[in-house]
């Protein structure tokens, strides 16, 4: 199994790119990600956000450190549709005991903003 094996692999998130303090993670929304209304389940979108924020923090953390979620606030603006959702995350404030992050989720096909989120993390390791 890869380093990223586990829940994030099960859900199907894919790291698309990183740079210092930033990360882009995508999710191909398929039938098993849908709620009864036929749109992306909020939990799938939340997982995408959490993974992207952790990946953004990883670009600024020490080699033996891992980001652990303290809290995430997410606003769902539009329903995600089958296709590709992209979460672009950035570290807003790092260092000390906590790191604050932001993420925006867009529908790749339309460019529509699906969700906005902020997250609070701590580093362990």
C-alpha positions, 0 to 999 in steps of 0.5 A, spaced: 500 500 500 502 507 498 503 512 504 496 515 502 493 508 503 486 508 507 480 512 507 482 517 502 484 512 497 478 508 498 474 515 497 478 516 491 481 523 492 487 524 488 493 529 489 494 533 483 499 538 485 503 542 490 507 548 492 509 551 498 503 552 502 498 550 497 495 543 494 490 541 489 486 535 490 481 532 486 475 527 486 472 523 480 464 523 483 461 517 481 455 513 483 457 511 490 459 518 492 452 520 490 446 522 495 439 520 494 438 526 490 443 524 485 448 530 487 455 529 491 454 527 498 456 532 503 461 527 506 465 526 500 466 533 499 468 534 506 473 528 505 476 532 499 477 538 503 480 535 509 485 531 504 487 538 500 488 542 507 492 536 510 496 536 503 497 543 503 500 543 510 504 537 509 508 542 504 510 546 510 511 541 515 517 537 518 519 530 515 516 527 521 510 531 522 503 529 520 497 534 520 491 532 525 484 535 524 482 540 530 476 543 526 473 544 519 467 549 517 464 548 511 459 552 507 456 548 501 454 553 496 452 549 490 450 541 489 456 537 486 455 533 480 458 527 477 464 529 474 470 532 477 471 536 484 477 540 485 479 542 492 484 548 492 487 549 499 492 554 502 495 555 509 493 561 511 497 561 518 502 556 520 506 555 526 506 554 533 501 549 536 495 550 530 495 551 523 489 555 519 487 553 512 482 555 507 479 551 501 475 552 495 472 546 491 470 547 484 466 543 479 471 542 474 466 542 468 463 548 469 468 552 474 462 553 479 464 554 486 461 548 490 464 549 497 468 554 501 472 551 507 476 553 513 480 548 517 484 548 524 490 543 524 495 541 529 502 537 527 504 531 531 510 527 530 
